[in-house]
Structure formats: structure tokens, C-alpha cells
Amino acid sequence: NYVIQHVLEHGKVEDRTRIITAISGRVLQLSQHKFASNVVEKCVTYATRDEKRQLIDEVVSFGDGPNCALLIMMKDQFANYVVQKVSYL
């Protein structure tokens, strides 16, 4: 967790990209975990513009109605912090 966050903040671009690629497709799942949600927040913060777009698209386009990822995340005790981070972009 802390090592991954450090790499996202201070690492090489290719290392950041590798981490962001690894969480792609799992943003909802990871955001609901106490420690993994911190990594997702850092990914949103330090991602390139295209990577941010990809992460945000995953949140807003997954499911519909009560199964919408965004609604699930807004109500989750950890994932709501990821939603807040995204809303500041």
C-alpha cells in the first residue's frame, strides 16, 4: 500500500502506468477496501489525462440504476473518498 503510493507519487511514468493498468477494471472493487482505496485515490491524482479519463469512465459507465458503480461508491465508507477525489478534478 505505502510502497505503491510512493511509486505513484515519486516513481517513473512507466511505473505509474503499470500500476494504473493493474487497477483498471477493478476500481469499484478496490475502492471499497480500506487500504486499496488510498491507492486508487493516488492513481486518480497522479494519472495522465488519458488514464484519469479511463478511470473515471470506469466509475460512471459501470452498471445502471441501483447497481451503478458511482452510486455504490458514494455510499461506501471508503470508496466515497475516491469519488470526492474525482469530483475535484
The first five atom37 places (N, CA, C, CB, O) and aatype in JSON, in Angstrom:
{
  "aatype": [2, 18, 19, 9, 5, 8, 19, 10, 6, 8, 7, 11, 19, 6, 3, 1, 16, 1, 9, 9, 16, 0, 9, 15, 7, 1, 19, 10, 5, 10, 15, 5, 8, 11, 13, 0, 15, 2, 19, 19, 6, 11, 4, 19, 16, 18, 0, 16, 1, 3, 6, 11, 1, 5, 10, 9, 3, 6, 19, 19, 15, 13, 7, 3, 7, 14, 2, 4, 0, 10, 10, 9, 12, 12, 11, 3, 5, 13, 0, 2, 18, 19, 19, 5, 11, 19, 15, 18, 10],
  "atom_mask": [
    [1, 1, 1, 1, 1],
    [1, 1, 1, 1, 1],
    [1, 1, 1, 1, 1],
    [1, 1, 1, 1, 1],
    [1, 1, 1, 1, 1],
    [1, 1, 1, 1, 1],
    [1, 1, 1, 1, 1],
    [1, 1, 1, 1, 1],
    [1, 1, 1, 1, 1],
    [1, 1, 1, 1, 1],
    [1, 1, 1, 0, 1],
    [1, 1, 1, 1, 1],
    [1, 1, 1, 1, 1],
    [1, 1, 1, 1, 1],
    [1, 1, 1, 1, 1],
    [1, 1, 1, 1, 1],
    [1, 1, 1, 1, 1],
    [1, 1, 1, 1, 1],
    [1, 1, 1, 1, 1],
    [1, 1, 1, 1, 1],
    [1, 1, 1, 1, 1],
    [1, 1, 1, 1, 1],
    [1, 1, 1, 1, 1],
    [1, 1, 1, 1, 1],
    [1, 1, 1, 0, 1],
    [1, 1, 1, 1, 1],
    [1, 1, 1, 1, 1],
    [1, 1, 1, 1, 1],
    [1, 1, 1, 1, 1],
    [1, 1, 1, 1, 1],
    [1, 1, 1, 1, 1],
    [1, 1, 1, 1, 1],
    [1, 1, 1, 1, 1],
    [1, 1, 1, 1, 1],
    [1, 1, 1, 1, 1],
    [1, 1, 1, 1, 1],
    [1, 1, 1, 1, 1],
    [1, 1, 1, 1, 1],
    [1, 1, 1, 1, 1],
    [1, 1, 1, 1, 1],
    [1, 1, 1, 1, 1],
    [1, 1, 1, 1, 1],
    [1, 1, 1, 1, 1],
    [1, 1, 1, 1, 1],
    [1, 1, 1, 1, 1],
    [1, 1, 1, 1, 1],
    [1, 1, 1, 1, 1],
    [1, 1, 1, 1, 1],
    [1, 1, 1, 1, 1],
    [1, 1, 1, 1, 1],
    [1, 1, 1, 1, 1],
    [1, 1, 1, 1, 1],
    [1, 1, 1, 1, 1],
    [1, 1, 1, 1, 1],
    [1, 1, 1, 1, 1],
    [1, 1, 1, 1, 1],
    [1, 1, 1, 1, 1],
    [1, 1, 1, 1, 1],
    [1, 1, 1, 1, 1],
    [1, 1, 1, 1, 1],
    [1, 1, 1, 1, 1],
    [1, 1, 1, 1, 1],
    [1, 1, 1, 0, 1],
    [1, 1, 1, 1, 1],
    [1, 1, 1, 0, 1],
    [1, 1, 1, 1, 1],
    [1, 1, 1, 1, 1],
    [1, 1, 1, 1, 1],
    [1, 1, 1, 1, 1],
    [1, 1, 1, 1, 1],
    [1, 1, 1, 1, 1],
    [1, 1, 1, 1, 1],
    [1, 1, 1, 1, 1],
    [1, 1, 1, 1, 1],
    [1, 1, 1, 1, 1],
    [1, 1, 1, 1, 1],
    [1, 1, 1, 1, 1],
    [1, 1, 1, 1, 1],
    [1, 1, 1, 1, 1],
    [1, 1, 1, 1, 1],
    [1, 1, 1, 1, 1],
    [1, 1, 1, 1, 1],
    [1, 1, 1, 1, 1],
    [1, 1, 1, 1, 1],
    [1, 1, 1, 1, 1],
    [1, 1, 1, 1, 1],
    [1, 1, 1, 1, 1],
    [1, 1, 1, 1, 1],
    [1, 1, 1, 1, 1]
  ],
  "atom_positions": [
    [[0.82, -1.19, 0.0], [0.0, 0.0, 0.0], [0.87, 1.27, 0.0], [-0.94, -0.01, 1.21], [0.77, 2.08, -0.92]],
    [[1.71, 1.44, 1.0], [2.52, 2.65, 1.09], [3.6, 2.68, 0.01], [3.15, 2.77, 2.47], [3.93, 3.74, -0.51]],
    [[4.14, 1.54, -0.31], [5.15, 1.47, -1.37], [4.52, 1.85, -2.71], [5.78, 0.05, -1.45], [5.1, 2.62, -3.47]],
    [[3.34, 1.31, -2.98], [2.65, 1.62, -4.23], [2.33, 3.12, -4.29], [1.35, 0.78, -4.37], [2.51, 3.75, -5.33]],
    [[1.86, 3.68, -3.2], [1.55, 5.11, -3.16], [2.81, 5.94, -3.4], [0.92, 5.49, -1.82], [2.77, 6.95, -4.1]],
    [[3.92, 5.51, -2.82], [5.19, 6.23, -3.01], [5.61, 6.19, -4.48], [6.29, 5.62, -2.12], [6.06, 7.2, -5.02]],
    [[5.48, 5.04, -5.11], [5.83, 4.92, -6.53], [4.93, 5.82, -7.37], [5.72, 3.44, -7.01], [5.39, 6.47, -8.3]],
    [[3.65, 5.87, -7.04], [2.74, 6.74, -7.78], [3.13, 8.21, -7.64], [1.3, 6.54, -7.3], [3.03, 8.97, -8.6]],
    [[3.57, 8.6, -6.47], [3.95, 9.99, -6.23], [5.32, 10.34, -6.8], [3.94, 10.27, -4.75], [5.5, 11.42, -7.36]],
    [[6.29, 9.44, -6.66], [7.67, 9.78, -6.96], [8.33, 8.91, -8.03], [8.47, 9.7, -5.72], [9.47, 9.16, -8.42]],
    [[7.62, 7.91, -8.5], [8.21, 6.96, -9.43], [8.24, 7.44, -10.87], [0.0, 0.0, 0.0], [7.81, 8.55, -11.19]],
    [[8.75, 6.59, -11.72], [8.81, 6.87, -13.15], [7.42, 6.75, -13.77], [9.8, 5.91, -13.86], [6.55, 6.05, -13.25]],
    [[7.24, 7.45, -14.88], [5.95, 7.44, -15.57], [5.54, 6.02, -15.94], [6.01, 8.32, -16.83], [4.37, 5.65, -15.79]],
    [[6.49, 5.23, -16.43], [6.15, 3.86, -16.84], [5.73, 3.0, -15.64], [7.34, 3.2, -17.56], [4.92, 2.09, -15.79]],
    [[6.28, 3.27, -14.46], [5.86, 2.54, -13.26], [4.45, 2.94, -12.85], [6.85, 2.78, -12.1], [3.64, 2.09, -12.46]],
    [[4.15, 4.24, -12.93], [2.79, 4.7, -12.64], [1.79, 4.06, -13.59], [2.71, 6.24, -12.74], [0.73, 3.59, -13.17]],
    [[2.15, 4.06, -14.86], [1.27, 3.48, -15.87], [1.02, 2.0, -15.59], [1.86, 3.66, -17.27], [-0.1, 1.52, -15.75]],
    [[2.04, 1.29, -15.19], [1.9, -0.14, -14.88], [0.93, -0.35, -13.72], [3.28, -0.75, -14.54], [0.11, -1.27, -13.75]],
    [[1.01, 0.49, -12.71], [0.11, 0.37, -11.55], [-1.32, 0.71, -11.96], [0.58, 1.3, -10.4], [-2.26, 0.0, -11.6]],
    [[-1.48, 1.79, -12.7], [-2.82, 2.2, -13.12], [-3.45, 1.15, -14.02], [-2.76, 3.56, -13.85], [-4.65, 0.89, -13.93]],
    [[-2.65, 0.55, -14.89], [-3.15, -0.53, -15.74], [-3.61, -1.71, -14.89], [-2.06, -0.98, -16.74], [-4.61, -2.36, -15.21]],
    [[-2.89, -1.98, -13.81], [-3.23, -3.11, -12.93], [-4.56, -2.9, -12.21], [-2.12, -3.33, -11.92], [-5.27, -3.86, -11.93]],
    [[-4.9, -1.65, -11.89], [-6.16, -1.42, -11.19], [-7.33, -1.22, -12.15], [-6.04, -0.21, -10.28], [-8.49, -1.31, -11.74]],
    [[-7.04, -0.96, -13.4], [-8.11, -0.77, -14.39], [-8.99, -2.01, -14.43], [-7.52, -0.47, -15.79], [-8.51, -3.14, -14.46]],
    [[-10.28, -1.77, -14.44], [-11.24, -2.87, -14.43], [-11.6, -3.32, -13.03], [0.0, 0.0, 0.0], [-12.47, -4.18, -12.85]],
    [[-10.93, -2.75, -12.02], [-11.17, -3.15, -10.63], [-11.35, -1.94, -9.71], [-10.0, -4.0, -10.13], [-11.23, -2.06, -8.49]],
    [[-11.63, -0.79, -10.29], [-11.72, 0.44, -9.49], [-12.8, 0.33, -8.42], [-12.01, 1.64, -10.4], [-12.56, 0.68, -7.26]],
    [[-13.97, -0.16, -8.78], [-15.05, -0.29, -7.79], [-14.63, -1.22, -6.66], [-16.34, -0.81, -8.46], [-14.75, -0.88, -5.48]],
    [[-14.15, -2.38, -7.01], [-13.75, -3.38, -6.0], [-12.66, -2.84, -5.08], [-13.27, -4.66, -6.69], [-12.76, -2.96, -3.86]],
    [[-11.62, -2.25, -5.65], [-10.5, -1.77, -4.85], [-10.88, -0.54, -4.01], [-9.32, -1.43, -5.75], [-10.37, -0.35, -2.91]],
    [[-11.77, 0.27, -4.54], [-12.19, 1.48, -3.82], [-12.95, 1.15, -2.54], [-13.05, 2.35, -4.71], [-13.01, 1.97, -1.63]],
    [[-13.53, -0.03, -2.47], [-14.3, -0.42, -1.3], [-13.43, -1.05, -0.21], [-15.38, -1.39, -1.71], [-13.94, -1.45, 0.84]],
    [[-12.15, -1.13, -0.44], [-11.22, -1.7, 0.53], [-10.5, -0.55, 1.25], [-10.19, -2.66, -0.16], [-10.08, 0.42, 0.61]],
    [[-10.35, -0.67, 2.55], [-9.78, 0.41, 3.37], [-8.44, 0.92, 2.85], [-9.62, -0.06, 4.79], [-8.25, 2.13, 2.73]],
    [[-7.52, 0.02, 2.56], [-6.18, 0.44, 2.15], [-6.04, 0.61, 0.65], [-5.15, -0.55, 2.64], [-5.34, 1.5, 0.18]],
    [[-6.71, -0.25, -0.1], [-6.64, -0.15, -1.56], [-7.27, 1.14, -2.06], [-7.32, -1.36, -2.21], [-6.87, 1.67, -3.1]],
    [[-8.25, 1.65, -1.34], [-8.89, 2.9, -1.76], [-7.89, 4.06, -1.76], [-10.08, 3.24, -0.84], [-8.01, 4.98, -2.58]],
    [[-6.92, 4.02, -0.86], [-5.87, 5.05, -0.85], [-5.03, 4.98, -2.12], [-4.98, 4.9, 0.39], [-4.62, 6.01, -2.66]],
    [[-4.77, 3.78, -2.58], [-4.0, 3.6, -3.82], [-4.81, 4.13, -5.0], [-3.64, 2.1, -4.03], [-4.26, 4.79, -5.88]],
    [[-6.1, 3.83, -5.03], [-6.95, 4.32, -6.13], [-6.97, 5.85, -6.12], [-8.39, 3.76, -6.0], [-6.92, 6.47, -7.19]],
    [[-7.06, 6.45, -4.95], [-7.02, 7.92, -4.86], [-5.73, 8.47, -5.45], [-7.16, 8.37, -3.39], [-5.76, 9.45, -6.2]],
    [[-4.6, 7.86, -5.13], [-3.32, 8.31, -5.66], [-3.26, 8.11, -7.17], [-2.15, 7.56, -4.98], [-2.69, 8.93, -7.89]],
    [[-3.84, 7.02, -7.65], [-3.88, 6.78, -9.1], [-4.62, 7.92, -9.79], [-4.55, 5.42, -9.42], [-4.17, 8.43, -10.81]],
    [[-5.76, 8.3, -9.23], [-6.54, 9.39, -9.81], [-5.74, 10.69, -9.77], [-7.88, 9.57, -9.05], [-5.8, 11.49, -10.71]],
    [[-5.0, 10.91, -8.72], [-4.22, 12.14, -8.57], [-3.05, 12.21, -9.54], [-3.71, 12.26, -7.15], [-2.82, 13.26, -10.14]],
    [[-2.32, 11.12, -9.7], [-1.07, 11.16, -10.47], [-1.17, 10.56, -11.86], [-0.02, 10.44, -9.71], [-0.16, 10.47, -12.56]],
    [[-2.35, 10.15, -12.28], [-2.53, 9.59, -13.62], [-2.4, 10.68, -14.68], [-3.9, 8.89, -13.74], [-2.61, 11.86, -14.4]],
    [[-2.06, 10.27, -15.88], [-2.08, 11.2, -17.01], [-3.54, 11.54, -17.32], [-1.37, 10.59, -18.28], [-4.45, 10.92, -16.78]],
    [[-3.75, 12.51, -18.16], [-5.11, 12.92, -18.52], [-5.91, 11.74, -19.09], [-5.07, 14.07, -19.53], [-7.06, 11.52, -18.71]],
    [[-5.29, 10.99, -20.0], [-5.98, 9.84, -20.6], [-6.26, 8.74, -19.58], [-5.14, 9.27, -21.74], [-7.32, 8.12, -19.61]],
    [[-5.32, 8.51, -18.67], [-5.53, 7.5, -17.63], [-6.64, 7.92, -16.68], [-4.23, 7.26, -16.85], [-7.45, 7.09, -16.26]],
    [[-6.69, 9.21, -16.34], [-7.77, 9.71, -15.48], [-9.11, 9.51, -16.16], [-7.57, 11.2, -15.15], [-10.08, 9.07, -15.53]],
    [[-9.17, 9.82, -17.44], [-10.41, 9.65, -18.2], [-10.85, 8.18, -18.16], [-10.22, 10.12, -19.66], [-12.04, 7.89, -17.98]],
    [[-9.9, 7.28, -18.32], [-10.2, 5.85, -18.3], [-10.74, 5.42, -16.94], [-8.94, 5.03, -18.65], [-11.73, 4.68, -16.86]],
    [[-10.11, 5.87, -15.87], [-10.55, 5.51, -14.52], [-11.94, 6.08, -14.22], [-9.55, 6.02, -13.47], [-12.79, 5.39, -13.66]],
    [[-12.17, 7.32, -14.6], [-13.46, 7.96, -14.37], [-14.55, 7.29, -15.19], [-13.39, 9.47, -14.7], [-15.65, 7.05, -14.7]],
    [[-14.24, 6.98, -16.45], [-15.21, 6.29, -17.3], [-15.63, 4.96, -16.69], [-14.63, 6.06, -18.7], [-16.79, 4.56, -16.78]],
    [[-14.69, 4.28, -16.08], [-15.0, 3.0, -15.45], [-16.02, 3.18, -14.33], [-13.72, 2.35, -14.89], [-16.91, 2.35, -14.15]],
    [[-15.89, 4.25, -13.59], [-16.81, 4.5, -12.47], [-18.19, 4.91, -12.97], [-16.24, 5.59, -11.55], [-19.2, 4.42, -12.46]],
    [[-18.25, 5.79, -13.94], [-19.54, 6.33, -14.36], [-20.28, 5.46, -15.37], [-19.35, 7.7, -14.94], [-21.47, 5.66, -15.58]],
    [[-19.6, 4.52, -15.99], [-20.27, 3.73, -17.03], [-20.56, 2.29, -16.6], [-19.44, 3.72, -18.27], [-21.1, 1.52, -17.4]],
    [[-20.23, 1.92, -15.38], [-20.44, 0.55, -14.92], [-21.79, 0.43, -14.24], [-19.32, 0.12, -13.96], [-22.03, 1.07, -13.21]],
    [[-22.67, -0.38, -14.8], [-23.98, -0.64, -14.21], [-24.95, 0.5, -14.43], [0.0, 0.0, 0.0], [-24.6, 1.55, -14.98]],
    [[-26.18, 0.28, -13.98], [-27.2, 1.32, -14.07], [-28.15, 1.17, -12.89], [-27.97, 1.24, -15.42], [-28.18, 0.14, -12.21]],
    [[-28.92, 2.21, -12.66], [-29.85, 2.19, -11.53], [-29.11, 2.01, -10.21], [0.0, 0.0, 0.0], [-28.07, 2.62, -9.99]],
    [[-29.65, 1.16, -9.33], [-29.01, 0.96, -8.03], [-27.68, 0.21, -8.12], [-29.95, 0.21, -7.11], [-26.92, 0.17, -7.15]],
    [[-27.41, -0.38, -9.27], [-26.14, -1.11, -9.46], [-25.06, -0.24, -10.09], [-26.37, -2.33, -10.32], [-23.99, -0.74, -10.44]],
    [[-25.33, 1.03, -10.23], [-24.37, 1.96, -10.81], [-23.16, 2.08, -9.88], [-25.02, 3.36, -11.05], [-23.31, 2.31, -8.67]],
    [[-21.98, 1.93, -10.44], [-20.75, 1.97, -9.64], [-20.65, 3.28, -8.87], [-19.52, 1.8, -10.54], [-20.24, 3.29, -7.7]],
    [[-21.0, 4.38, -9.5], [-20.9, 5.67, -8.83], [-21.78, 5.72, -7.58], [-21.29, 6.8, -9.79], [-21.34, 6.19, -6.53]],
    [[-23.01, 5.24, -7.68], [-23.9, 5.23, -6.51], [-23.38, 4.32, -5.41], [-25.3, 4.79, -6.92], [-23.42, 4.67, -4.23]],
    [[-22.89, 3.16, -5.8], [-22.32, 2.23, -4.82], [-21.15, 2.89, -4.1], [-21.88, 0.91, -5.51], [-21.02, 2.8, -2.88]],
    [[-20.29, 3.54, -4.88], [-19.1, 4.17, -4.31], [-19.46, 5.34, -3.4], [-18.17, 4.65, -5.42], [-18.84, 5.53, -2.36]],
    [[-20.47, 6.11, -3.78], [-20.87, 7.25, -2.97], [-21.36, 6.82, -1.59], [-21.96, 8.04, -3.68], [-21.21, 7.56, -0.61]],
    [[-21.93, 5.63, -1.51], [-22.49, 5.14, -0.24], [-21.49, 4.32, 0.58], [-23.71, 4.3, -0.52], [-21.76, 4.0, 1.73]],
    [[-20.36, 3.99, -0.01], [-19.39, 3.14, 0.67], [-18.48, 3.98, 1.58], [-18.54, 2.37, -0.36], [-18.11, 5.1, 1.24]],
    [[-18.13, 3.41, 2.74], [-17.33, 4.13, 3.73], [-15.93, 4.48, 3.25], [-17.23, 3.32, 4.98], [-15.34, 5.44, 3.75]],
    [[-15.37, 3.73, 2.3], [-14.03, 4.02, 1.79], [-14.08, 4.58, 0.37], [-13.18, 2.75, 1.81], [-13.34, 5.52, 0.05]],
    [[-14.94, 4.02, -0.45], [-15.0, 4.43, -1.86], [-15.47, 5.87, -2.03], [-15.92, 3.5, -2.63], [-15.16, 6.51, -3.03]],
    [[-16.21, 6.38, -1.06], [-16.69, 7.76, -1.18], [-15.54, 8.76, -1.23], [-17.63, 8.1, -0.02], [-15.68, 9.84, -1.79]],
    [[-14.4, 8.4, -0.66], [-13.23, 9.28, -0.72], [-12.66, 9.32, -2.13], [-12.16, 8.82, 0.27], [-12.13, 10.35, -2.56]],
    [[-12.75, 8.23, -2.84], [-12.31, 8.19, -4.24], [-13.23, 9.09, -5.07], [-12.31, 6.73, -4.8], [-12.76, 9.84, -5.93]],
    [[-14.53, 9.01, -4.82], [-15.49, 9.85, -5.53], [-15.19, 11.32, -5.26], [-16.95, 9.51, -5.11], [-15.23, 12.14, -6.18]],
    [[-14.89, 11.66, -4.02], [-14.55, 13.05, -3.69], [-13.31, 13.5, -4.45], [-14.32, 13.2, -2.19], [-13.27, 14.61, -4.96]],
    [[-12.31, 12.64, -4.52], [-11.07, 12.97, -5.23], [-11.36, 13.22, -6.71], [-10.02, 11.85, -5.07], [-10.85, 14.17, -7.29]],
    [[-12.19, 12.37, -7.3], [-12.56, 12.52, -8.71], [-13.33, 13.82, -8.91], [-13.39, 11.31, -9.19], [-13.15, 14.49, -9.93]],
    [[-14.18, 14.18, -7.97], [-15.01, 15.38, -8.13], [-14.18, 16.66, -8.11], [-16.06, 15.43, -7.04], [-14.64, 17.7, -8.59]],
    [[-12.97, 16.6, -7.55], [-12.11, 17.78, -7.51], [-11.33, 17.99, -8.8], [-11.15, 17.68, -6.36], [-10.67, 19.01, -8.96]],
    [[-11.41, 17.03, -9.72], [-10.64, 17.15, -10.97], [-11.27, 18.15, -11.91], [-10.53, 15.8, -11.66], [-10.75, 18.37, -13.01]]
  ]
}
